[in-house]
Amino acid sequence: MQFIDLFAWVVLLVVIATLVAVFVALGMMPGRIARRRGHPWAEAVAIGGWATLMFGFVFWPLVLIWAYVDAPTRREAGE
């Protein structure tokens, strides 16, 4: 093998590793944001982030928005 062939393999491996890292970071992002903000359904947001990435990425921005939305608190009967 020539040097250029080895260089091409190294570049290919770096690109694949970068794509995997970006995919994992995007999958974890909504859940981490929801947990940090104290979202009441943080686990559901985390699962939604991974599920939408696995099944086509279309609803991932909605899950990211959901991570930032604060759920209204329930009012007690006496208030």
Sequence and secondary structure as in RCSB ss.txt:
>XXXX:A:sequence
MQFIDLFAWVVLLVVIATLVAVFVALGMMPGRIARRRGHPWAEAVAIGGWATLMFGFVFWPLVLIWAYVDAPTRR
EAGE
>XXXX:A:secstr
  HHHHHHHHHHHHHHHHHHHHHHHHHHHHHHHHHHHT TTHHHHHHHHHHHHHTTSTTHHHHHHHHH       
 TT 
